[in-house]
Structure formats: structure tokens, C-alpha cells
Amino acid sequence: MIIESCGWELESYKVINFKIMNCPFCNIAKNEPDRVLAEKENTVVILSNPRLMKGHTLVIPKRHVEKLSQLNEKEKEELMNTIIEFQEKILEDVAEGCDIRRHYRPFLDDAITVSHLHFHLHPRHFADKLWEKSQQYHRRLFEDITEEEKEEMKQKLS
């Protein structure tokens, strides 16, 4: 059996295959062409729905992967160049700021979490709704790093 020769367990394969088969991004350009802003060889850019703010954009590799490390060099290059291209378009025509976000939270399994790698481009304005509702409180979450933590993280991440 092919699955066994790959070293995958059948149950793991079923879970992965289920995620891909039900992925809202794998065929987004074909299924929802009215949301597509650009389609390239390895990347598609769409308007997010649901969105956090007007102009909320997603940049998505066409191949279904969950992490950046799973992309090949050509895909990474096109993805990053497309993110930069659309951030500049947002800054030029939509808003004076633009956040770029990528969430990897495989521990979440809810209706809004998508396992297909994608980047959010959030057009930002001074004191916008996202700031008012949540980000003004972020400063309270930050703590000074301790010497112990510095050493621990250096060992783990260097």
C-alpha cells in the first residue's frame, strides 16, 4: 500500500486528506472568482470573507501546506513577493498602515480556523476599530524579559 510505503499511518492520512478535501482555500479561485484580486503560478490573492476591516486581504499559496517550511523555494519567493506587492497597493490606495499576520495554531479546531497556509494583510488607520476593540490593550500583555528566560530561549532557538 502506498500509504504504508510513505511511513504514514492510515488514520493520519485520513485526517490530512479530510482537511485538504474540505479546505476552503484549495479551489478558491475556481469556486469564488469574485473574491480573487490576483492569481499567479503558485499564489492567489483574495478578499477575506469574513473580514476584519475593509480591504482585508489574504495571500495564499495554491498548494495545500500548513507551514512556511513546507513550501519550496520558488513558492516561498513568489508568496513573499506577492505579500510585499499587495502591502504596497494597500498603503498606496487603501490605508496609511498595513499589518501582515500569519497564524499557526494547529491546536485550534473551530469554524474560522483554516489549516491551509495564508497571510492576512490588514489595512490600518489610526485608532481604527481593531485598535479600539482589542489592540489598545496589548501593551498590558507585554512583560520585560528576564535573564533566565533570555538564556533559556537562546539555548532553544539559537
KEDREN-291742 format. One record per residue: residue number from 0; residue in one letter; x, y, z negated of N, C-alpha, C in turn. Coordinates in nm, 4 decimals, decimal comma. Atoms other than C-alpha are relative to their C-alpha. Layout:
% KEDREN-291742
<koldo NUM "A" <X Y Z> <X Y Z> <X Y Z>> ...
END
This chain:
% KEDREN-291742
<koldo 0 "M" <0,0842 -0,1185 0,0000> <0,0000 0,0000 0,0000> <0,0887 0,1249 0,0000>> <koldo 1 "I" <-0,0790 -0,1226 -0,0115> <0,1346 0,3472 0,0904> <0,0133 0,0705 -0,1343>> <koldo 2 "I" <-0,0014 -0,0693 0,1290> <0,0415 0,4922 -0,2477> <0,1047 -0,0615 -0,0917>> <koldo 3 "E" <-0,0975 0,0680 0,0856> <0,2479 0,2296 -0,4296> <0,1427 0,0260 0,0477>> <koldo 4 "S" <-0,1358 -0,0221 -0,0510> <0,5471 0,2828 -0,1996> <0,0494 0,1409 -0,0299>> <koldo 5 "C" <-0,0372 -0,1366 0,0369> <0,5431 0,6523 -0,2877> <0,0276 0,0119 -0,1492>> <koldo 6 "G" <-0,0195 -0,0044 0,1440> <0,5577 0,5653 -0,6566> <-0,1138 0,0676 -0,0741>> <koldo 7 "W" <0,1138 -0,0638 0,0642> <0,2202 0,7245 -0,7264> <-0,0919 -0,1061 -0,0566>> <koldo 8 "E" <0,1041 0,0865 0,0517> <-0,0370 0,5630 -0,9456> <-0,1294 0,0351 0,0710>> <koldo 9 "L" <0,1241 -0,0208 -0,0738> <-0,3748 0,5210 -0,7810> <-0,0868 0,1086 -0,0626>> <koldo 10 "E" <0,0841 -0,1006 0,0660> <-0,5576 0,7337 -1,0412> <0,0534 0,1410 0,0243>> <koldo 11 "S" <-0,0596 -0,1315 -0,0267> <-0,3118 1,0244 -0,9967> <-0,0303 0,0431 0,1426>> <koldo 12 "Y" <0,0288 -0,0297 -0,1398> <-0,3605 1,0045 -0,6224> <-0,1446 0,0437 0,0171>> <koldo 13 "K" <0,1414 -0,0361 -0,0111> <-0,7395 1,0152 -0,6605> <-0,0259 0,1413 -0,0513>> <koldo 14 "V" <0,0180 -0,1342 0,0562> <-0,7214 1,3274 -0,8786> <0,0552 0,1046 0,0955>> <koldo 15 "I" <-0,0612 -0,0950 -0,0931> <-0,4840 1,5054 -0,6391> <-0,0831 0,0109 0,1265>> <koldo 16 "N" <0,0794 0,0005 -0,1216> <-0,6880 1,4027 -0,3358> <-0,1336 0,0704 -0,0220>> <koldo 17 "F" <0,1261 -0,0665 0,0321> <-1,0116 1,5197 -0,5054> <0,0194 0,1518 -0,0021>> <koldo 18 "K" <-0,0260 -0,1441 0,0075> <-0,8562 1,8619 -0,5778> <0,0160 0,0596 0,1395>> <koldo 19 "I" <-0,0231 -0,0509 -0,1357> <-0,7420 1,9036 -0,2166> <-0,1297 -0,0030 0,0802>> <koldo 20 "M" <0,1241 0,0133 -0,0768> <-1,0693 1,7774 -0,0688> <-0,1019 0,1064 -0,0396>> <koldo 21 "N" <0,0966 -0,0977 0,0489> <-1,2636 2,0263 -0,2831> <0,0604 0,1394 -0,0162>> <koldo 22 "C" <-0,0684 -0,1278 0,0152> <-1,0203 2,3157 -0,2565> <-0,0680 0,1080 0,0845>> <koldo 23 "P" <0,0658 -0,1067 -0,0762> <-1,1930 2,6409 -0,1580> <0,0950 0,0753 0,0928>> <koldo 24 "F" <-0,0955 -0,0741 -0,0818> <-0,8708 2,7749 -0,0011> <0,0543 -0,0780 0,1186>> <koldo 25 "C" <-0,0630 0,0797 -0,1051> <-0,7618 2,4852 0,2209> <-0,0542 0,0308 0,1395>> <koldo 26 "N" <0,0591 -0,0305 -0,1310> <-1,0013 2,5791 0,5026> <-0,0702 0,1347 -0,0002>> <koldo 27 "I" <0,0679 -0,1286 0,0179> <-1,0881 2,9339 0,4033> <-0,0144 0,0785 0,1306>> <koldo 28 "A" <0,0050 -0,0774 -0,1247> <-1,0047 3,0870 0,7430> <-0,1110 -0,0512 0,0915>> <koldo 29 "K" <0,1043 0,0594 -0,0831> <-1,2417 2,8452 0,9169> <-0,1380 0,0150 -0,0643>> <koldo 30 "N" <0,1289 -0,0003 0,0692> <-1,5147 2,8421 0,6518> <-0,0560 0,1386 -0,0289>> <koldo 31 "E" <0,0451 -0,1353 0,0314> <-1,5274 3,2143 0,5699> <0,0817 0,1036 0,0770>> <koldo 32 "P" <-0,0827 -0,0908 -0,0811> <-1,3727 3,4082 0,8587> <-0,0259 0,1483 -0,0271>> <koldo 33 "D" <0,0321 -0,1403 0,0286> <-1,5464 3,7304 0,7497> <0,0826 0,0555 -0,1165>> <koldo 34 "R" <-0,0856 -0,0454 0,1109> <-1,3123 3,7448 0,4445> <0,1470 0,0092 0,0401>> <koldo 35 "V" <-0,1408 0,0074 -0,0422> <-0,9899 3,6950 0,6437> <0,0498 0,1358 0,0478>> <koldo 36 "L" <-0,0645 -0,1244 -0,0422> <-0,7642 4,0001 0,6754> <0,1146 -0,0280 0,0958>> <koldo 37 "A" <-0,1111 0,0385 -0,0882> <-0,4724 3,8194 0,8426> <0,0204 -0,1504 -0,0104>> <koldo 38 "E" <-0,0353 0,1413 -0,0010> <-0,3765 3,4696 0,9447> <0,1301 -0,0145 0,0752>> <koldo 39 "K" <-0,1318 0,0211 -0,0578> <-0,0178 3,3723 1,0122> <0,0252 -0,1497 0,0111>> <koldo 40 "E" <-0,0310 0,1418 -0,0184> <0,1577 3,0447 1,0848> <-0,0202 -0,0810 -0,1282>> <koldo 41 "N" <0,0033 0,0734 0,1262> <0,1818 2,9415 0,7181> <-0,0798 0,0680 -0,1109>> <koldo 42 "T" <0,0610 -0,0830 0,1039> <-0,0174 3,2073 0,5324> <-0,1315 0,0587 0,0487>> <koldo 43 "V" <0,1245 -0,0697 -0,0296> <-0,3668 3,3503 0,5173> <-0,0221 0,1045 -0,1090>> <koldo 44 "V" <0,0303 -0,1088 0,0928> <-0,4764 3,6782 0,3538> <-0,1502 0,0225 0,0049>> <koldo 45 "I" <0,1453 -0,0150 0,0060> <-0,8349 3,7136 0,2339> <-0,0394 0,1014 -0,1072>> <koldo 46 "L" <0,0597 -0,0796 0,1074> <-1,0555 3,9435 0,0313> <-0,0487 -0,0965 -0,1067>> <koldo 47 "S" <0,0406 0,0867 0,1099> <-1,1152 3,7892 -0,3101> <-0,1502 0,0119 -0,0245>> <koldo 48 "N" <0,1407 0,0036 0,0350> <-1,4683 3,6829 -0,3948> <-0,0214 -0,1173 -0,0948>> <koldo 49 "P" <0,0266 -0,1293 0,0620> <-1,5328 3,7216 -0,6815> <0,1263 0,0860 -0,0052>> <koldo 50 "R" <-0,1103 -0,0957 0,0041> <-1,3178 4,0319 -0,7098> <0,0011 0,0738 -0,1325>> <koldo 51 "L" <-0,0090 -0,0839 0,1197> <-1,1904 4,2398 -0,9998> <-0,0224 0,1464 0,0331>> <koldo 52 "M" <0,0156 -0,1374 -0,0423> <-1,1869 4,5640 -0,8050> <-0,0048 0,0054 0,1529>> <koldo 53 "K" <0,0077 -0,0191 -0,1445> <-1,2433 4,6997 -0,4550> <0,1396 -0,0165 0,0605>> <koldo 54 "G" <-0,1279 0,0229 -0,0654> <-0,9647 4,5761 -0,2269> <0,0804 -0,1155 -0,0585>> <koldo 55 "H" <-0,0665 0,1169 0,0602> <-0,8702 4,2757 -0,4485> <0,0231 -0,1023 0,1113>> <koldo 56 "T" <-0,0413 0,0829 -0,1128> <-0,6791 4,0599 -0,2012> <0,0755 -0,1224 -0,0494>> <koldo 57 "L" <-0,0735 0,1220 0,0307> <-0,5429 3,7041 -0,2091> <0,0916 -0,0348 0,1175>> <koldo 58 "V" <-0,0945 0,0478 -0,1010> <-0,2338 3,5853 -0,0203> <0,0247 -0,1472 -0,0335>> <koldo 59 "I" <0,0063 0,1438 0,0254> <-0,2430 3,2074 0,0190> <0,0812 -0,0761 0,1044>> <koldo 60 "P" <-0,0634 0,0867 -0,0996> <-0,0120 2,9521 0,1790> <-0,1049 -0,0959 0,0564>> <koldo 61 "K" <0,0986 0,0898 -0,0600> <-0,2039 2,7329 0,4224> <0,0119 -0,1422 -0,0548>> <koldo 62 "R" <-0,0196 0,1354 0,0518> <-0,0503 2,4127 0,2905> <-0,0370 -0,0021 -0,1478>> <koldo 63 "H" <0,0445 0,0094 0,1393> <-0,2047 2,2995 -0,0376> <0,1167 -0,0420 -0,0893>> <koldo 64 "V" <-0,0987 0,0254 0,1045> <0,0574 2,3269 -0,3113> <-0,0459 0,0755 -0,1241>> <koldo 65 "E" <0,0391 -0,0665 0,1238> <0,0250 2,4283 -0,6748> <0,1067 0,0958 -0,0508>> <koldo 66 "K" <-0,1096 -0,0804 0,0533> <0,3684 2,5795 -0,7429> <0,0889 0,0510 0,1124>> <koldo 67 "L" <-0,0935 -0,0568 -0,0977> <0,6128 2,8025 -0,5556> <0,1105 -0,0976 0,0377>> <koldo 68 "S" <-0,1105 0,0927 -0,0244> <0,8806 2,5360 -0,5899> <-0,0365 -0,1090 0,1001>> <koldo 69 "Q" <0,0434 0,1028 -0,0945> <0,6738 2,3066 -0,3653> <-0,0023 0,0498 0,1443>> <koldo 70 "L" <-0,0050 -0,0553 -0,1355> <0,6973 2,5408 -0,0650> <0,1379 -0,0200 0,0601>> <koldo 71 "N" <-0,1301 0,0031 -0,0659> <0,9702 2,5016 0,1931> <0,0475 0,1439 0,0221>> <koldo 72 "E" <-0,0577 -0,1348 -0,0133> <1,1983 2,7973 0,2718> <-0,0762 0,0882 0,0982>> <koldo 73 "K" <0,0749 -0,0769 -0,1006> <1,0050 2,9062 0,5812> <-0,1326 0,0497 -0,0583>> <koldo 74 "E" <0,1270 -0,0381 0,0619> <0,6764 2,9065 0,3866> <0,0208 0,1072 -0,1065>> <koldo 75 "K" <-0,0294 -0,1010 0,1038> <0,8314 3,0993 0,0946> <0,0281 0,1357 0,0620>> <koldo 76 "E" <-0,0360 -0,1265 -0,0643> <0,9769 3,3615 0,3246> <-0,1235 0,0698 0,0573>> <koldo 77 "E" <0,1195 -0,0605 -0,0585> <0,6511 3,4177 0,5111> <-0,0961 0,0475 -0,1093>> <koldo 78 "L" <0,0884 -0,0363 0,1104> <0,4496 3,4216 0,1877> <0,0464 0,1293 -0,0664>> <koldo 79 "M" <-0,0522 -0,1199 0,0676> <0,6757 3,6791 0,0187> <-0,0073 0,1221 0,0912>> <koldo 80 "N" <0,0082 -0,1127 -0,0939> <0,6945 3,8974 0,3300> <-0,1438 0,0478 0,0176>> <koldo 81 "T" <0,1414 -0,0368 -0,0132> <0,3150 3,8893 0,3588> <-0,0494 0,0718 -0,1249>> <koldo 82 "I" <0,0362 -0,0689 0,1251> <0,2724 3,9847 -0,0074> <0,0510 0,1439 0,0043>> <koldo 83 "I" <-0,0582 -0,1350 -0,0093> <0,5057 4,2814 0,0464> <-0,0760 0,0840 0,1024>> <koldo 84 "E" <0,0726 -0,0706 -0,1063> <0,3285 4,3784 0,3705> <-0,1359 0,0507 -0,0496>> <koldo 85 "F" <0,1336 -0,0396 0,0442> <-0,0155 4,3820 0,2077> <0,0033 0,0896 -0,1227>> <koldo 86 "Q" <-0,0141 -0,0954 0,1093> <0,1031 4,5550 -0,1072> <0,0213 0,1400 0,0581>> <koldo 87 "E" <-0,0234 -0,1303 -0,0633> <0,2318 4,8357 0,1160> <-0,1269 0,0549 0,0644>> <koldo 88 "K" <0,1267 -0,0456 -0,0598> <-0,1013 4,8508 0,3029> <-0,0944 0,0525 -0,1080>> <koldo 89 "I" <0,0858 -0,0432 0,1111> <-0,2874 4,8761 -0,0285> <0,0475 0,1353 -0,0525>> <koldo 90 "L" <-0,0553 -0,1260 0,0515> <-0,0535 5,1523 -0,1507> <-0,0197 0,1155 0,0983>> <koldo 91 "E" <0,0159 -0,1019 -0,1031> <-0,0899 5,3387 0,1777> <-0,1452 0,0463 0,0150>> <koldo 92 "D" <0,1379 -0,0317 -0,0374> <-0,4679 5,3216 0,2226> <-0,1077 -0,0234 -0,1058>> <koldo 93 "V" <0,1053 0,0385 0,0939> <-0,6452 5,1937 -0,0894> <0,0185 0,0598 -0,1387>> <koldo 94 "A" <-0,0219 -0,0425 0,1391> <-0,4849 5,2874 -0,4223> <0,1435 0,0456 -0,0200>> <koldo 95 "E" <-0,1361 -0,0481 0,0274> <-0,1836 5,4557 -0,5779> <0,0876 -0,1035 -0,0702>> <koldo 96 "G" <-0,0752 0,1079 0,0634> <-0,0819 5,1349 -0,7586> <-0,0493 -0,1345 0,0503>> <koldo 97 "C" <0,0401 0,1341 -0,0422> <-0,0896 4,7618 -0,6870> <0,0727 -0,1033 -0,0847>> <koldo 98 "D" <-0,0564 0,1101 0,0777> <-0,0362 4,4717 -0,9268> <0,0045 -0,1247 0,0870>> <koldo 99 "I" <-0,0111 0,1305 -0,0653> <0,0860 4,1391 -0,7904> <0,0010 -0,1026 -0,1116>> <koldo 100 "R" <0,0113 0,0998 0,1074> <-0,0135 3,8393 -1,0008> <-0,0076 -0,1400 0,0564>> <koldo 101 "R" <0,0086 0,1426 -0,0299> <0,0291 3,4666 -0,9890> <-0,0218 -0,0723 -0,1311>> <koldo 102 "H" <0,0301 0,0747 0,1210> <-0,1269 3,2402 -1,2497> <0,0220 -0,1482 0,0280>> <koldo 103 "Y" <-0,0125 0,1459 -0,0080> <-0,0197 2,8799 -1,3014> <-0,0404 -0,0555 -0,1348>> <koldo 104 "R" <0,0561 0,0504 0,1256> <-0,2371 2,7243 -1,5667> <-0,0676 -0,1347 0,0251>> <koldo 105 "P" <0,0600 0,1309 -0,0303> <-0,2839 2,3541 -1,4922> <-0,0832 -0,0559 -0,1140>> <koldo 106 "F" <0,0767 0,0451 0,1160> <-0,4326 2,3119 -1,8395> <-0,1431 0,0509 0,0024>> <koldo 107 "L" <0,1370 -0,0505 -0,0117> <-0,7446 2,5067 -1,7350> <-0,0746 -0,0782 0,1062>> <koldo 108 "D" <0,0849 0,0677 -0,0972> <-1,0263 2,3305 -1,5586> <-0,1375 0,0641 -0,0094>> <koldo 109 "D" <0,1280 -0,0701 0,0050> <-1,3029 2,5833 -1,5139> <-0,0438 0,0378 0,1407>> <koldo 110 "A" <0,0605 -0,0290 -0,1299> <-1,5199 2,7098 -1,2328> <0,0779 0,1024 0,0812>> <koldo 111 "I" <-0,0680 -0,1066 -0,0733> <-1,2973 3,0051 -1,1423> <0,1478 -0,0316 0,0284>> <koldo 112 "T" <-0,1393 0,0366 -0,0193> <-0,9541 2,8330 -1,1574> <0,0151 -0,0825 0,1275>> <koldo 113 "V" <-0,0280 0,0713 -0,1248> <-0,8172 2,7199 -0,8196> <0,1440 -0,0496 -0,0066>> <koldo 114 "S" <-0,1344 0,0570 0,0119> <-0,5178 2,4847 -0,8131> <0,0897 0,0303 0,1202>> <koldo 115 "H" <-0,0768 -0,0354 -0,1197> <-0,4044 2,6000 -0,4649> <0,0779 0,1293 -0,0278>> <koldo 116 "L" <-0,0845 -0,1171 0,0226> <-0,1113 2,8425 -0,4957> <-0,0579 0,1225 0,0712>> <koldo 117 "H" <0,0435 -0,1261 -0,0614> <-0,2188 3,2022 -0,4337> <0,0456 0,1165 -0,0871>> <koldo 118 "F" <-0,0389 -0,1227 0,0692> <-0,1192 3,5557 -0,5267> <-0,1130 0,1005 0,0106>> <koldo 119 "H" <0,0994 -0,1067 0,0048> <-0,3574 3,8307 -0,6320> <0,0697 0,1333 0,0217>> <koldo 120 "L" <-0,0435 -0,1384 -0,0140> <-0,2986 4,1854 -0,5112> <-0,1162 0,0859 -0,0489>> <koldo 121 "H" <0,1035 -0,0826 0,0623> <-0,4942 4,4239 -0,7345> <0,0295 0,1475 0,0237>> <koldo 122 "P" <-0,0147 -0,1457 -0,0125> <-0,5285 4,7845 -0,6155> <-0,0283 0,0645 -0,1355>> <koldo 123 "R" <0,0147 -0,0597 0,1337> <-0,4848 5,0017 -0,9250> <-0,0047 0,1524 0,0077>> <koldo 124 "H" <0,0130 -0,1440 0,0184> <-0,5880 5,3524 -1,0201> <0,0201 0,0301 -0,1480>> <koldo 125 "F" <-0,0193 -0,0401 0,1389> <-0,5061 5,5425 -1,3373> <-0,1296 -0,0175 -0,0772>> <koldo 126 "A" <0,1150 0,0225 0,0897> <-0,7438 5,4368 -1,6187> <-0,1178 -0,0649 0,0727>> <koldo 127 "D" <0,1070 0,0701 -0,0710> <-0,9406 5,2057 -1,3884> <-0,0732 -0,0971 -0,0930>> <koldo 128 "K" <0,0838 0,0868 0,0821> <-1,1981 4,9531 -1,5107> <0,0797 -0,1119 -0,0670>> <koldo 129 "L" <-0,0815 0,1064 0,0590> <-0,9391 4,6773 -1,5658> <0,0785 0,0528 -0,1194>> <koldo 130 "W" <-0,0711 -0,0633 0,1119> <-0,7368 4,9143 -1,7860> <-0,0966 0,0225 -0,1174>> <koldo 131 "E" <0,0970 -0,0313 0,1049> <-1,0461 5,0239 -1,9775> <-0,0496 -0,1245 -0,0732>> <koldo 132 "K" <0,0572 0,1212 0,0592> <-1,1760 4,6700 -2,0368> <0,1020 -0,0860 -0,0733>> <koldo 133 "S" <-0,0932 0,0931 0,0636> <-0,8527 4,4895 -2,1261> <0,1441 0,0491 -0,0117>> <koldo 134 "Q" <-0,1440 -0,0247 0,0000> <-0,5105 4,6206 -2,0348> <0,0454 0,1081 -0,0962>> <koldo 135 "Q" <-0,0401 -0,1000 0,0981> <-0,5111 4,9167 -2,2702> <0,0365 -0,0660 -0,1326>> <koldo 136 "Y" <-0,0282 0,0727 0,1240> <-0,4921 4,6547 -2,5468> <0,1245 -0,0884 0,0087>> <koldo 137 "H" <-0,1169 0,0866 -0,0183> <-0,1927 4,4657 -2,4017> <0,1175 0,0394 -0,0882>> <koldo 138 "R" <-0,1146 -0,0448 0,0807> <0,0596 4,6774 -2,5890> <-0,0012 -0,0611 -0,1387>> <koldo 139 "R" <0,0124 0,0590 0,1333> <-0,0719 4,5353 -2,9150> <0,0470 -0,1452 -0,0029>> <koldo 140 "L" <-0,0411 0,1403 -0,0074> <0,0176 4,1855 -2,7957> <0,1519 -0,0169 0,0028>> <koldo 141 "F" <-0,1456 0,0092 -0,0125> <0,3866 4,2600 -2,7364> <0,0671 0,0061 -0,1364>> <koldo 142 "E" <-0,0791 0,0027 0,1222> <0,6375 4,1842 -3,0109> <0,1466 0,0121 0,0366>> <koldo 143 "D" <-0,1438 -0,0038 -0,0221> <1,0089 4,2519 -3,0430> <0,0553 -0,1416 -0,0050>> <koldo 144 "I" <-0,0621 0,1323 -0,0035> <1,2201 3,9510 -2,9573> <0,1009 -0,0114 -0,1151>> <koldo 145 "T" <-0,0938 0,0226 0,1096> <1,4173 3,8021 -3,2475> <0,1301 -0,0574 0,0553>> <koldo 146 "E" <-0,1285 0,0581 -0,0408> <1,7814 3,6951 -3,2303> <-0,0131 -0,1509 0,0192>> <koldo 147 "E" <0,0216 0,1451 -0,0088> <1,6716 3,3357 -3,2909> <-0,0697 -0,0377 0,1314>> <koldo 148 "E" <0,0731 0,0265 -0,1237> <1,4264 3,3478 -3,0013> <0,0887 0,0228 0,1220>> <koldo 149 "K" <-0,0933 -0,0262 -0,1108> <1,6891 3,5031 -2,7707> <0,0884 -0,1206 0,0245>> <koldo 150 "E" <-0,0910 0,1144 -0,0126> <1,9276 3,2167 -2,8401> <-0,0743 -0,1246 0,0498>> <koldo 151 "E" <0,0789 0,1161 -0,0414> <1,6566 2,9526 -2,8037> <-0,0343 0,0067 0,1486>> <koldo 152 "M" <0,0401 -0,0147 -0,1392> <1,5366 3,0900 -2,4720> <0,1205 -0,0013 0,0949>> <koldo 153 "K" <-0,1213 0,0069 -0,0807> <1,8901 3,1353 -2,3397> <0,0402 -0,1443 0,0228>> <koldo 154 "Q" <-0,0343 0,1416 -0,0134> <1,9557 2,7675 -2,4082> <-0,0970 -0,0723 0,0946>> <koldo 155 "K" <0,0998 0,0680 -0,0803> <1,6340 2,6581 -2,2428> <-0,0045 0,0489 0,1448>> <koldo 156 "L" <0,0241 -0,0585 -0,1316> <1,6317 2,8936 -1,9457> <0,1253 0,0401 0,0785>> <koldo 157 "S" <-0,1223 -0,0400 -0,0722> <1,9940 2,9670 -1,8559> <0,0602 -0,1165 0,0756>> 
END
